[in-house]
Amino acid sequence: MEASKETLVDLYKTTLRVRLFEEKVWDLFSQNLIPGTVHLYLGQEAVAAGVCCALREDDWVQSTHRGHGHVIAKGADTKAAMAELLGKVTGSCKGKGGSMHITEFSAGVLGATGVVASGLPIAVGAALSAQMRGTKEVVACFFGDGASNNGTFGESLNMSSIWNLPVIWVVENNLYAMGTPIKMACPSKDIAIRADGYCIPSEVVDGNNAVEVYEAVAKAVSRARNGNGPTLIECKTYRHKGHSRFDPAKYRPKEEEAEWLGRDAVEIIQAIAINNGALTEETAAEIRSHLQKEMDDAAEYAKVSEYPSPETALDDVFTVVS
Ligand SMILES: Cc1ncc(C[n+]2csc(CCOP(=O)(O)OP(=O)(O)O)c2C)c(N)n1
């Protein structure tokens, strides 16, 4: 499914929107304005952009601990997302979720989670629900290379296959699970071949190229929507920063870093869009300055918003009474 000029502009805007959001997050985090920790999505923007641009508004995404990019790419309001990270009452979870539980249900985000690989079974449930309701909605489930070594990976892929569920399994292979290189944790060159064991078709793409991601996901979405079941797409990518907080990522070889940082997701989609006549240098710069203002406004909004009052601490907490 080839990307149209309109889609190329969309991919550029979404990739850049995520990049500028994350740069602003890093800036605010460095000023100690964000409590807890953050797992930045810087470097991996083309994955979220390529996936979310291939989805409909009423489709769903399941996120991870590295979730800001997924939420923003799916169309969440940047002000509410930024306020959430600062723990403010105007945040999308009223300031009670923060970075690792950021979500925006109204934009189709099922949730983010700090428990590695716990999103996969949730995606199975959401896809089963869509199938039973006959809505033709699909679910894209993001997870890392590390998560693919967790038991829920096998259980979820198996169920999605036998029940023919409308799921797109998106592995963001950024080569490391914290400080553990993928080579030490996975015997094969690609994670994608594991899908064969569950009779699920798979594809390996350049995760820094939003067009490649989009085209693979668009095919998978069409299969899922037409009742032909799940697909697994492995996106090879790289994070610009360490795993979280102040991890300087000293375990990564310098040559490897230089090679990946030289293949920047924003620069790649900008060059493709310009070469295809979808953008000019001028229109690309206009979009950038518009998006930069959006992020500056979002940060200001988050800073001046109030913290939730202590009396509301137990609001929205659910218990099952039997
Ligand atoms: C069940 C579980 N085990 C371990 C951890 C600690 N932990 C947090 S992130 C992480 C690495 C995850 O790697 P990956 O799935 O590749 O995602 P990435 O951080 O690279 O985006 C680990 C082991 C956890 N949060 N949950």
The ligand as an ORCA input file, in Angstrom:
! r2SCAN-3c Opt
* xyz 1 1
  C       7.695     -7.764     34.118
  C       8.841     -6.783     34.226
  N      10.108     -7.229     34.249
  C      11.132     -6.353     34.340
  C      10.894     -5.002     34.403
  C      12.063     -4.009     34.466
  N      12.213     -3.384     33.141
  C      11.680     -2.181     32.862
  S      11.913     -1.732     31.277
  C      12.765     -3.134     30.933
  C      13.346     -3.386     29.573
  C      12.291     -3.502     28.530
  O      12.900     -3.646     27.287
  P      12.071     -3.618     25.959
  O      10.852     -4.461     26.110
  O      12.990     -3.961     24.856
  O      11.579     -2.117     25.822
  P      12.449     -0.778     25.688
  O      12.739     -0.309     27.090
  O      13.672     -1.090     24.926
  O      11.550      0.171     24.990
  C      12.846     -3.953     32.050
  C      13.513     -5.257     32.082
  C       9.546     -4.570     34.387
  N       9.237     -3.270     34.429
  N       8.537     -5.463     34.267
*
